[in-house]
Structure formats: structure tokens, C-alpha cells
Amino acid sequence: MDSPGKPAPGGRAARSEFSIRGLSRVRQLGGLPWMGSEGTSRPTRAGWRLAGASEGVVLAEIVLQQLAKSFAGGIHALGAIDLTIASGELLVVLGPSGSGKTTLLRLIAGLESPTSGAVRIDGRDLTPVPPHRRDVAMVFQQAALYPHLSVFDNLAFGLRARGVPRNQVRSKVNTVAGLLGLDPLLGRRPGALSGGERQRVAIGRAIAREPRVLLFDEPFSSLDLPLRVALREEVVELQRRSGTTLVHVTHDQAEAMLMGDRVAILDRGRLLQCSPPRALYDHPAHRFVATFVGNPPMNILPCEVERAGEAVRIHLLAADPALSWTVPIESLAPGWPRTSGPIELGLRPEAIAVRGPCPSAEAATDSPILCGQVRRLEFNGAELLATLALGPHRLVARLPANQDIQDRRRVRVVLDLSRAVWFDPASGQASNSNGPGEGR
């Protein structure tokens, strides 16, 4: 792995100088100019290479076995994580600050030594292997470039260190520079670049040497929105064409859901779930996942359930007895609570509908249709977000933008329990979850 120097001090403020038109042109031409037999426009994952490459990239499966890391003072950054990242997979690691995301990347790269457990790549235990022998490239949150080298030389550094012939170095550097819009900047030094330009050079340097594993530690966080969207689209396309195993860390859930083949959720060093984006959204394995993923997040309502023959009676806790209803078992989603007692009901905003005025709460007592009050309306272009009050509880419904609804009015609230997720109040675990590996 490259060992970059410190980021260049100063420099102009980050600005969007990236040519999105140029990106579109690259996309029209098929992305990077791949080497292969004539007429081959899309290489297979098993055999790709940049122009000038001498051999294909070897795919890399990463296996983390009971991987744990603690620091001095009893700080537990990661706790016994088991995770398999398939060869050629783009895995996004998502979580709040301090959840252990960067520590996980540094353990894979070899920049940190685990307290216990192992890191295996292609079946080989690399735990004792130093970073430069792992064939792993890492892009950091802050672009770490060599300040005394030009953009061209920064891009070429890893290739030259590995003894790549000069003509191949130039060909690969020019190819990557064309992809990332760096052609006009190849003669400049990092101090003469904006923040966004420096970060693109850092990404290009990692891509140019075609490592088995790419590790991204929030490389888009310092870029403005248009550049961030365009660049991550090209990175995803490049990764899919190349088949390189990529682990991407972010705290941006939209970015995670758009990029990842799977998304791994970390919280306080614990792996709570690793699933494809759709499964993560529809079937969260833990209450934290339900409330962290989604905008607005999943509504969580504390309830008490009671089995009554072939029906289930549900009562919202700390609410008026009128906020109870009885529904047939067949109307409930899989994983509904089989025993009586306290439970948490989770519903996504789109699983809640509003059906017009509600004349009285009594009219809805034994029905899945409840009476609530509109407390806030937020117009968001194609949709309308309505905050509703059910007694002391608040929930958000996602409604069509043209729905006729008025603030502060009492309305009928319809809960689609076939899309509900039920959580244990003590552990936060979903009642139908098989643990962190669900959805792999």
C-alpha cells in the first residue's frame, strides 16, 4: 500500500471544477479504455486491466474472523466482528461517528493490529503481514498527497514503486487522469489544487495501480454535491467493470444505499446488520438500523399485544384506551409477536396512510384505522410529509404531494401492519431477525 506524505497545507477553497460533461463523455465511450480482444466493450470481472497493464487483477475475498480492537483506557472500538466480503463486492460500511468504521478499514489495511481475531484475503491470514505486502490501496478522508510531486508523479508513485515499465506508467496515469478530469492538472503540485482536485488525485492514485482491495474512508465528504454525485457514479461503474473488491466507509446513508451491493451497519463497535440496501430498508434487524436508515426514519410505537384466538389486540402504551385495535393474524407481517406482552411496532412512513376526516375516536376503536391529529405538513416536491399525533405518540407519514390534507385537523390514520417490523423493547432486536448476517 502507498505511504503518502502529509496533506499539502493551504490551497484554494474547494470548488467544483470537475467537468461533468467530460464524465458523460467518458461514460459514452464505455468508461476506461479497457485492454482486450477487438470488439470487447465490457470485460468480465475475472479478466480486466487498464491500458498498459500486463496481467489481470486477481479477485479478493475478505474474511474477518472475530475481529476485535481495543485501545488504551478500556476503549473498545470493535467487538468480535465476523464478516465475509465476496470477491468483487462493493461493501459500504455505514454508521455514526465513533462506531468503528475507520478502525475496521485500518485493520483490513494493516495500519492497526487487532486485539484479537484475523483478517484473511483469499484464504491467507494477513493479520501479521505489514501494509505494503497486502496489495491493498486506501483513500483517506483528507487527500494525503506528496506535496513536492506533481499530479502526474503522485498518480504514478505506486506504479513506479512496483517497477512498472515507464510506458505502462504513462498509459495508466493518462487513462485515470482522463476518467477523473485531471488532464489539465497533471503538471501542477498539490498546493496549487483545490480541495476537490486533491481528493480526485488521491482516488486516482489508488485506482491506477489496480490493487486487489480498495478501501475508501469517506473520500467524497469534502466535495461539493454535483462533483460528489458524479464521482461516486463513476467509481461505482469502474468497480463493477473491474471487479476489484471495494470497502467504502461513509456516514451518509443516501450514499450507502446508492453505492453498495450490501451495506454493513456499525454502532459502537457492533455489527448490527449486513444486507443488500432493499433488505436493510424493508427488514431492519435492529431498532437502531430502522431509525438510522431512511429519511424520515422508521416510526417506532411502543405497544402491548394480546393474543385473542385468531386475532391480535394491539394497544399503544401510555395512550388512551381508544388507541387500541384488533386485527386478524393473517393481516400481520411475518415475525409478529407470538406471545402477549410489550413490543415495539415499526412502520416506515410509506406504510401509513391518511383517509380523510375522523369524526370521533370511538368510531375507530376496534379497527386498524385510528384517529389522529395532523401536527405538521412538509411539502417536499414529489411528496408530502405529515407529522401525526396518536395520543402522546408522533409518527410521520409519506403522502402524495397532491393529497388534500389540512394542518391541525383530525384525520383517519391507516397503519399497514403487513409491512410492520416488530422489535424487542429490551434488546432492540427484530423479532424475525436471524442476526447481523441476515440478507447476505
DRENNUZA-534820 format. One record per residue: residue in three letters; x, y, z of N, C-alpha, C, O, CB in turn. Coordinates in steps of 0.1 Angstrom, whole numbers, plus 5000, padded with zeros to 4 digits. Last residue first. Glycine has a CB too. Layout:
BEGIN
ALAXYZXYZXYZXYZXYZ...
***
This chain:
BEGIN
ARG472448835036473648825028473448755015474348735007474748755036GLY470248855052470148925040471448915031471548985021469849065042GLU471848855084470648845076470748915063471149035063469448885084GLY474048885100474248835087473048825078473148775067474948695087PRO473148975125473849065116473949015102473949095092475149095121GLY470048785130471248845134471948925123471248955113472248735138ASN467648715120468548605123469948655127470848575127468648515111SER464448855130465848865126466648745129466448685140466548995132ASN461948895139462148795128463548795123463748755111461148825117SER462049085158461548955162461748855151461848735155460148965166ALA465049285160463749255154463349105157464249015157463949275139GLN466349405191466449305180465049285174464049285181467049175185GLY466349555214466249625201466249535189466149585178467349725200SER466249445239467449425231467449515219468549535213467549275227ALA463749545250464949545258466249535249467149615251464949425267PRO461649535231462049665237463349665245463949765246460949695247ASP462049385199462049365214462449495221463549545218463049245217PHE460049495172461249495179461149465194460149505200461949625178TRP458649425140458449425155459749405162460549325158457449305159VAL457449595112458649525118458449535133458149645139460049585113ALA454849595088455349625101456649545104456749425100454349605112ARG453349545066454749595064455449635077456449695077454649725054SER450849485075451549385067453049425064453849335059450849355054LEU449849705086450649615095451249505087452049435093449649555106ASP449450015078449649885071450449795078451749795077450249915056LEU447250225093448550155095448550025088447749935090448850135110VAL445650525087445650375084447050325085447950375079445050355070VAL443850765104445250715101445150565099444750495108446150755113ARG441751025098441850875100443150835095443650865084440650805092VAL442251335116442151255103442151105107442551065118443251285094ARG441751665126441651525130441451435117440551465110440651495141ARG443951935117442651865116442851715121443951655120442151865101ARG446352065116445652065129444251995128443452005137445452205133ASP446452115081447052115094446052135105445052195104448152235095GLN444851915057444952045064445552025077445351925084443652115065ILE444951765025445051755039445351885045446151965040446151645043ASP444951614995444251725002444151695017443451615022442751744997GLN447851534978446851494987446251614995446951704999447351394997ASN449951584961448751654958447551614968446451644965448351624944ALA452051424970452251574971450851644969450651754974453251624961PRO451151144990451351204977451351364978450651414987450251164967LEU453051105021451851105013452151164999453151234997450751195021ARG454350945048454750995034453550985025453150875022456050915029ALA454151035082453550965070454051025058454151145057452050955071VAL455450995114455551065101455050975090455450865089456951115098LEU454251025147454750945136454651035123453851125122453950815135ARG454151045182454251115170454751015159455650935162455151235171HIS452050995211453050945201452951025189451951075185452750795198PRO450051055229451351115231452451075221453551125221451851075245GLY447651025203447851045218449251115220449451215214447750905225LEU449251055176448350955181448450955196449350885202448650805175ALA449851295153449751275167448751165170447551175167449551395175LEU451951325124450651295130450751265145451751205149449951175123THR453351505099453551455112452251445119451451535120454551555120ALA453751425065452751475075453151415089453251295090451351435071LEU455251525036455451455049454551515059454551635062456951475053LEU454651465003454251545014454451465027453951355028452751595013GLU456551464972455851404983455451504994455951614994456651294989ALA457951604953457151494948456351424959455551334957457951384942GLY458451864973458451834959457451724955456251754953459851794954ASN457651845000459051814996459051774981459551664977459551695004PHE456052005026456051985012457451955007458352045009455352095004GLU455051905056456251945050456151905035456151795032457451885056LEU452951975084453051935070454251995063454552115065451751985062ARG451951875116452851945108452851885094452651765092454351935113ARG449851745129450651845136451551925128451952035131451451775147VAL446751605127447851655119448551765127447951865130447351705105GLN445751345149445751485145446951525137448051485141445651575158GLY443851045145444951125149444851265145443851305138446251065144CYS442250735149442050875147443350945153443750925164440850925155LEU442850435129442850515141442550655138442650705127444150495149ILE442050125116442050275113441850355125440850335132440950305102PRO441749875125443149915122443250065117444350115114443749825111SER439349895151439649895137441149925135441650005143438749985129ASP438049955175438349815172438749795157438549695151437249725175THR437850245173438450175185438850035181440049995184437450175196ALA436750435156437950355152438550265162439650215160439050445146ALA434850575169434450515156435650415151435350335143434150615145GLU435950705190435250585192434950505180434850385180433950615200ALA437050945179437950835182437250705184437750595180438750865194SER435251095152435351065166436350945168436450855159434051025172PRO435551165125434551235133434751215148434451295156433251195129CYS438251245106437851145115436851205125437251295133439051075123PRO438851305071438451345084437951235093437351135088437451455084GLY441251095052440251205054439851225068440451175077438951165046ARG443250895055442050875047440950975049439750945048441450735050VAL446650845052445650935058444350925049444550945036446151075059ALA448950575059448150655050447150735058446750705069447350565040ILE452050425062451050495069450250585059450850655051451650585080ALA454250335049453250235053452150295061451350225067453950125062GLU455950535045455050505033454050395037453150365029455850465022PRO457450545069456450645066455450615055454350655055457150775063ARG457550215084458050315075457050415072455850385072458650255062LEU457150105117456450135104457150245096457450345101454950175106GLY457349895144458049975135457349985121456949885115459449935133LEU456449855177455949845164456649945155456650065157454449865163GLU457649675204457749795196457349775182457849685176459149855197ILE455949525232456649515220456749655213455949745217455949415210PRO454849345261455249475255456049445242456849345242456149555264GLY452549065256453449145263453849275255453349305245454749065266SER451948735243451448865248452548935256453448875261450248845257THR453748595215453348595229452848735233453248835227454448545238ARG454448645189453648525191453148525206452248445209454448405188PRO454648935170454948875183453948765186452748785185454848985194TRP455548875135454648935145454848865158455148745159453148935141GLY456848755115457648795126456848865136457448925146458748885121PRO455148875086455948765093456748825104457248935103456748695082ALA452449115093453649075086454348955093454148935105454649195085LEU448949055096450249095101451349045093451248935086450349045116SER446648945087446949075082448249125087448749235083445849175087GLU446248705100446748695086447048835080447748845070445748635077ILE445148775124446548735124447048745109448248775107446748595129PRO443049065125443248925122444748885120445548975115442448875110VAL443149305151443349275137443549125136444049055145444549345131THR442049565171442149425170442249385155441349435147440949345177TRP443449845189442649785178442949635177444049585182443049855165SER443550155206443750005206442949955194441950015190443349935219LEU443050415217444050385207444550235208445650205210445250475209ALA441250415238440750415225441750385214441350345203440050555222PRO442850445261442450305257441750305243441750195237441450255267ASP445550675253444150655257443750515253444150465242443250755250ALA448850565261447850635253446450605258446350515266448050595238ALA450950415271450850555275449850635267449950755265452250625275LEU451050205241451350235255451250375258451550465249452750175259LEU448550095221449650185222449850225237448950275243449450315214HIS447649765217447349885224448649975225449649925229446749855238ILE446149505198447349595200446949725206445949785202448049615186ARG445149175196444749305200446049385204446949345211443849305213VAL444748945170445749005179445249145183444849225174447149015173ALA443048635164443248785162444248825172444548755182441948865163GLU442248385169442848405156443048555153443248595142441948345146GLY442648445203442148345193442948365180444148355180440748355191ALA444248695210442848665212442348575201441748615192442048805212ARG447148815225446648715215445148685219444848665231447448585215GLU448149145227447549035234446848945224446048985216446449085245VAL450749385231449949295223449349185232449949145242450749235211GLU451649715234451449595241450449505233449449555229450849615256CYS454149935221452849875222452749765232453849725238452449825208PRO455750225209455650125220454250075221453350145223456250185233LEU456650275176455550295185455550185196455550065193454150295178ILE458650435154458650335164457550365174457650465180460150325171ASN459150485119458350525131458350405141458150295137456950565128MET462250515103461150435106460450485119461150525129461550285108PRO463150855092463450725097462150645100461050705099464250725110PRO462351025061462451015075462650875080462450775072461151075081ASN464950835054464750975057463351015052463151025040465851065051GLY467050555064465750615060465550755064465850795075464650525065VAL468650435092468450425077467050465073466050415078468750275072PHE468150465119469350525113469250535098469750625091470650455117THR466050315127465950465129467150535122467050655121465850495143ALA466750055120465450105115465450265116464850325107464350045123VAL469150025134469150025119467850085114467950165104469249875113PHE468150025160469050125156469050135140469150245135470450095161ARG466549785160465949915161466850025157466350125150465449945176HIS467549545136467749605149467049745149466949805138469249625153ALA467249455110467449355120467449415135467449335144468649275118PRO464849575087465949605096466049505107465049465113465849745102HIS463649535060463649435071464849465080465749385081463749295065ASP463749745042462449685045462449595057461449575064462049605033TYR466449825043465449925044464149855049463449905058465150005032LEU467849595039468249675050467049775053466749795065469549755047ALA466849505014466649425026466849505039466149495049467449295027ARG467949714998466449694999466149615012465249645019465949614987PRO470849685001470049805005468549785007468049835017470349914995PRO471749365016471549455004470749575008469949565018470949374992SER473349365049472349325039472349415027472949525027470949325046CYS474249335080474949345067474049285057473849165056476349275067GLN473949465113473349405101474249425089474849535088471949465099LEU475649535134474249515137473549445125472649365127473449635140LEU478549505149477949485135476549445137476249335142478749385127ARG479749745172479049625169478449625155478049725150477849615179GLY480949995177481849875175481049745172481749645171482649865187ARG478750165178479550145190480350015189480449935198478650135202ASP477550015150477150115160477950075173477749965178475650105163LEU477349965115478049955127477550055137477150165133479649985125ILE476049785088475749895098476549865111476449755117474249895101ALA476849745055477049695069476849805078477549915077478549625070VAL475249675025475549775035475749715048474849645053474549895035ARG476049554992475549535006475949655014476949725011476049395012ASP476649704971476049574969475349534982474249484982477049474963GLY476250064975476649934980475849814974474649824972476449934994MET475350314965476550254960476650114963477250034955477750334966LEU472950404977473150414962474250334957474250284946473250564958MET473250365004472150294997472350294982471950194975470850345001ALA475450545009475550395012474450315004474850214998475350375027GLU474350795003475450744995475650594997475950524987476750815000ALA472350805022471950805008473050755000472850674990471550945004GLN473850805046473050685043472650685028472550575022471850685052ASP477050885053475950935045475050815040475550735032476451015033HIS479250805064478150825074476950875067475950905073478650925085THR481350545050480650665050479650685061479250585068479850685036VAL483650345033483150385046482450525044483050615038484250395057HIS483950065013483750215013483050255026481950205029482850255001VAL485849834997485149865010485150015012486150075013485849785022LEU485949644969485949774974485149784987483949744987485449874964THR487549434947486849434960487049574966488149614968487349324969THR487249484912488049494924487149504937486149564937488949624923GLY485849474889485749354898486649364910486749274918486049234891SER485749654868487049604872486849474881487749384880487849704880ARG483049734866483849684854485049604858485449504852484249804845ARG482449814891481749704885482449644873482349524871480349754881GLN484250024895484349904904483649784897484149674898483849934917LEU483350204876484750154875484850024883485449924878485750254880GLU480850264887480950204873482350134871482450024866480750304862VAL481550374911480750254911480850184897481050064897479250284914VAL482950594901483650504910482950364910483550264909483850554924GLU480950734888482050684880482850574888483350484883482950794876GLU479350804910478750724899479850664891479750544887477950814890ARG481050964925480750834931480050744920480250624920479750854943LEU481251184908482451104910482050964916482650864912483351174920ALA478651294907479251244895480451154898480551054891479751364887VAL478251354935477351264928478051204915477951084913476051334924ARG480451534939480351414947479451314940479751194939479751444961LEU479851744922481051664920480951534927481351424922482351744924PRO477451844933477451794919478751704917478551604910477551904910LEU478351894962477351794958477451754943477451634941475951854961ASP481851914969480551974967479651874960480051774954480552104960LEU483851714991483451754978482151824978481251784985483551644967SER484451585014484951725013484551784999484851904997486451735015SER483551325011482851405021483251555020482551645024483251365035PHE484551124996483751224989483251334999482551424994482551154983PRO485950945011486751035002485951144996486451234990487450954992GLU485650765035484850895032485550985023485751105026484550955045ASP487950575028487450625040486850765038487550865040488750635050PHE488050285009487750425008487250475022486250425027486650454997LEU490150044996489550095009489350245008490250315006490450055021LEU490449784974490449924976489649954988488549904991489749994963VAL492449504966491449554975491549704975492649764977491549494989ARG494349464946493249364948492149414957490949374954493849234955PRO494949764927495149674938494049564939493049574932495249744951GLU495849944904495049814903495249724915495649604912495349754890ARG497050184903497950064905497149934906497749824908498750084917ALA494950374900495950354889496750224891497150154881496950464889ILE493450394923492950324912494050284902493950174896491850404905ALA495150564939494750424944494250344932494550224931493650434954ARG495250794923496450724927496150574931496950484928497250794938GLY492550874922493250824910494550744913494850654907493550944902ILE492150964949491450844943492150784931492250664930489950894940ALA493951174949494151064958493450944954493950834955493651104972VAL492851344929494251284927494451164936495051064932495251394929ARG490551404942490451324930491751264926491851154921489951414918GLN491551564963490851434966490751344953490851224954489551464972ARG492451784949493451704956492851564959493451464958493851764969GLU490051894939491051834930492051744937492451644931491751954923GLY488851974963488251874955489251804945489151684943487051924947GLY490652174971490452054979489851944972490251824973489552084991SER492652284943491552304953491452174961492052064957490252334946LEU496252314939494952254937493952294947494252324958495152094936ALA498752394945498052474935496752414932496152464922498952484923GLY499752194962499552324968498752424958498152524963500752394972PRO500251974945499051974954498752114959497552144961499251884965ARG501352104913501652044926500352054935499552144932502852104932ARG500752034877500652114890501052034902501051904902499252164892GLY500551874855501851944858501852024871502852074875502252034847LEU497951784854499051684856500351754859501151694866499151604843LEU495651924849496351954861497551864863498251874874495351924873PRO494151854827494851984827495652014839496352114840493752094826ASP493351584835494351604824494951744824496151754823493651594810LEU491551504853492751564858493751604847494851644850493351464868GLY489051374852489151514848490351584852490351704855487951584853LEU489051104856488851184868488951334864488851424873489751154879LEU489750984832488450944839488151054849486951084850488650814845GLY492251094826491151124818489751094824488851164822491251054805ALA493750984847493551134846492451164837491651264841494851194842VAL493750714839493050754851492750904851491750954856493850714863THR495250744815493850684815493050734827491950774826493950534814ASN497650844823496850924814495450874814494450954813497450924800VAL498550634839498250764845497350844836496450914841499650834848LYS498750424820497850414831497450554837496350574840498350314841SER500850534803499550504798498450494809497350544807499650364790ARG502950574821502350694814500950654809500050734810503250734803VAL503450304828503050404839502350524832501350574837504350454846GLN504050194804502850154810502450254821501250274823502950014816ASN506550314800505450334790504150294796503150364793505750264777ARG508050224822507750364821506550384811505750474814508950444816PRO506949924840507749994829507150134827505950164828507649914816VAL506849914875506049904863506849984852507350094855504649974865GLY507949894901508749864890507949844877508449774868509449744892ARG506549984922506449844919507149804907507049694902504949804918ALA506950254922507450184934507450034931508149954938506650214946ARG505450324900506950324899507550244911508550184909507450474899LEU502850294911503350214899504850214898505350104896502750274886GLY502850494931502650344934503150254923503650144925501250314938PHE503150734915504050694926504050544929505050474929503750774938ALA501550844896502450734892503250674903503950574901503450794881LEU500151044909499450934903500350814900499950694901498650974891ASN502351204915501551144926500751024921500750924927500551254932ASP503151284889504051194897503351134909503651024914505251274902PHE500951434881501351314874502251224882501951104883502151354861VAL501051634900499851544900500251424892499951314897498651614893SER504351654914503251694905502151594906502251494912503751714891LEU505651664948505451604935504251664927503351714933505251454937HIS505651774973506751814964506651754950507451784941508051784970PRO503451664987503451804983504451844973504251944966503451884995TYR501851374981503151424983503251564978503151594966504151324975LEU498651374998499451374986500851414990501151475000498851464976ALA495951275011497251275016498251255004498551145000497451155026ALA492851425015493751375005495251385010495651495013493651464992GLN490951295042491751405037492851355027493551265030492451485049GLN490151025042489151135042489751265037489151345030488551155056PHE492050825019491650875032490650985031490451045020492950925040VAL492250515003491950665001491450715014490350675019491050684989MET494450245000493450315008493450465004494450525003493850295023ALA495049924986495150074985494050144993492950094992495150114970VAL496849624990495649704994495949854992497049894996495149675008ASP498849424991498249464979496849534981495849494975498049344969ARG500249375014498849325014498249355000497149304998498049385025ARG502749485020502749355014501249295012501149185008503549255022HIS502449725033502949725019502949595012503249585000504249795019PRO501449645059500549705049501149695035500349665026500349845053PRO502649315070502649465070501849515058501549445049504149515069VAL500949045085501549095073501549245073500449305075500949035060PRO499448925105500848965108501549035096502649075098501648855113THR496948885090497048965103498449005106498549125110496448885114LEU496348745068497248855066497448945079497949055079496748945055ASP495948425059495848505071496848625070498148595070496148425084ARG494248355029495548375036495448465047494848575046496648425026GLY491848355015492248245023493548255031493848165039492248125015ASP491648615003491848494995492348375003493248294998492848524984ILE492548735034492348775020492648655011493848615011493048905016ARG491648775067492048685057491648745043490548785041491448545059VAL492348875099491948925086492548835075493748815074492549075084ALA491248775132492148765120491548835108490248845107492448615117GLY491448815168490848785155491848785144493048805146489748885153SER492349095189492148955186491448935173490949035167491248895198THR493349355184493449295197493349145197493949065204492549355207PRO494949405152493849375160494149325174495249265176492949265153SER496849695143496949545147495749515155495449585165498249515154GLU496549915116496349885130496449735132496149655123494949935135LEU497149895090497650015097497450005112498050075119496950145091GLY496049695075497249665083497849785090498949775095498249605074ALA493649715062494849765055496149725062497149725056494749915054ILE491949615081492049545069493349585061494049505055490849575060LEU492249815101492649675104492749595091493749515090491549615113ARG491250035088492750035091493149895095494349865093492950135103LEU488549975086489349985074490849975077491549905070489050115067LEU487949975114487749855106488549855093489249755089486249825102THR488350245120489150135126489050005118490049935117488750115141THR486250355106487650375101488550275107489550235101488150525105LYS484050255121484150235107485650245102486150155095483250335099GLY483350285147484350195144484650175130485350075126484050065151SER481650485155481050355155482150245152481850125153479950345145GLY482350755155482750675167482250535167482250465177482250745179SER479450875138480850895142481150815155480350805164481051045145PRO477350605126477650735131479050755134479850655134476750765143GLY477650405095477450425109477750565113478350645106478250325117LEU478450165070477750285074477550285089477250185095476350285067VAL480350045045480250045059479650175064480250275062481650015066VAL479649875015479650005022479449985037478549915041478550105016LEU481249674992480549685005480749825011481849875011481249575015LEU481149544963481349684968480549684981479249694981480849784957GLU483049244954481849314960482249454964483349494967481449234973GLY485049094944484449184935483249254941482549324934483949114924SER484448834967485348884957484548974947483548934942486048774949ALA482648934997482848854985483848914975483949044975481548824978ILE483348945029483249035018483548955005484748925004484049165020THR482148835060482748795047482348885036481248915034482348645044LEU482648885094482148935082482848885070484148875070482149095082ASP482448925128482548825118481848875105480748905105481948685122ILE483949105154483149115142483548995133484648965130483449245134ALA484649175182484449045177483549035165482448975165483848955188GLY484149505184483949385192483649265184482549245180482849415202LEU486149805183485349695176485249575185486249545192486049665162ALA486949975204486550025191485749925183484749965176487750075183HIS486850015236486549905227486049965214484850005213485549805233ILE489050145259488150185248488050075238489050025232488750315241GLY490750115281489550035280488550075269487350045271488850035293GLY493050245279491950315287490650235286489650285290491750455282ALA494050185245494350205259493250285266492550365260495650295261PHE491649995225492750095227492950115242492150075251492450225221SER490749705207490649795219491849885220492949845216490449705232LYS489149515183490249615186489849695198488749755198490449705173ALA488549205166488249305177489449395179490549355176487949225190LEU487048965146488049075146487649185157486449235157488049145132GLN486148715140486148755154487148875156487848875165486548645163GLN487448745109487048635119487248695133488348715137487848515116LEU486748845077487048895091486548795101485348775102486549045093VAL487848795046487148735057487648785070488848775073487248575056ILE487548885012488048925026487148865036485948865036487949085027GLU488648784981487548764991488248805005489248755008487048624992ALA489548924952490048904966488748894975488048994976490949024970LEU490948864919489848894928490248854942491048764944488548834923VAL493649004903493148884910492048934919492249024927494348814917VAL493649164871493549174886493049054892492048994887492649294889GLY495849054844494549094850494649104866495649054872493548984846GLU498849224832498149104836496849144843496749264848498949004845SER499849454824500449334818499649214822499849114816501849324824ALA498349764811498549664822499149534816498849494804497249634830GLY497749934791499149924795499449824806500549804809499650054800ALA494650024803495550024792496950024796497350104805495250154783LEU493749794830493849924824494749924812495549834810494350034834ARG491949484827493149564831493049704824492449714813494449484827TRP490249194837490249324832491649384835492349334843489149414839GLY488748924843489948954835489949094829489649114817490048854824ALA486548874859487748794861488948834853490048784856487448644858ARG484449034850485149064863486448994865487249034872484149034875THR484849094815484349024826485049064839486149114838484448874824PRO484549414798485249294802484549224813483749284820486649334807ARG482849534772482649524786483349404791482949294788481149524790SER483749534746483449664752483249654767483549754774482249724746THR485549384722485149364736484949504742485949574745486249284743GLY486649444697485149424698484749404712483449394714484749314689GLU489649264702488849364695487449334696486949224695489349374680SER490449174736490349144722489449244715488649314722489749004720GLY491849444757491249314755491149284740491649364732489849304761MET491749704780492549624771491849494769491349434779494049614776TRP489549984781489949854786490749784775490549804763488749774790PRO489450304789489750224777490350094781491550084784490750304768LEU486650364811488050354809488350274796487550184793488750284821GLY483550424796484350444808485850434804486250514795484050324818GLY482350434771482550304778483350304790483950204794483050204768LEU481950674760482950594754483250464761484150384757484250674754GLN480050774777479650734764480650654757480350564749479350864756ARG481650824799480650724800480150674786479950554784479450774808VAL483251034789483850904793482850794793483150684789484650924807ARG481151224787481851174775482551044778482550954769482851284770SER480451254813479451204805480151144792479751044787478451304801LEU482851374822482451244827481451174818481551054815481851254842GLY482651614808483751524805483451384810483751284803485051574811ARG480551724821480451704807481451594803481251504795480551824799ILE481751774845480751664845480451634830480051514827479451714852SER484751854853483951854842482951744841483351634837484751864829PHE485352014883485351884877484351894865483251934867484951764886GLU485352214899486052234886486052114878486552104867487452294888SER483952334925483552234916484152264902483552334894482052214915ARG486352384951485352434942485052324932485952244929485752564936ALA487852464982487352364973486252424964485452494969486752244981ALA490252734982489052664987488452574977488552594965487952774991ARG493652664975492452734973491252664979491352534981492152764959GLY496252605000495552574987494252654987493752704997495252424987GLY497352475031496752585023496052535011495352435011497852685019PRO499552195028498952305035498352405026498852425015499852365045ALA498951865016499551995014498852105021497652115021499552024999PRO499151605040498451685030499151815028499751875038496951705034LYS502251405042501151485048500451565037501051595027501751575059GLY502651125020503051215030501951295035500751265033504151315024PRO501650775017501750915013502151005024502150965036500350955009SER502450485009502650555021502750705019503950755019503950505029ASP500450234993501250354993501350415006500550395015500650454983MET500849885000500050005000500950125000501950135006499150005012
***
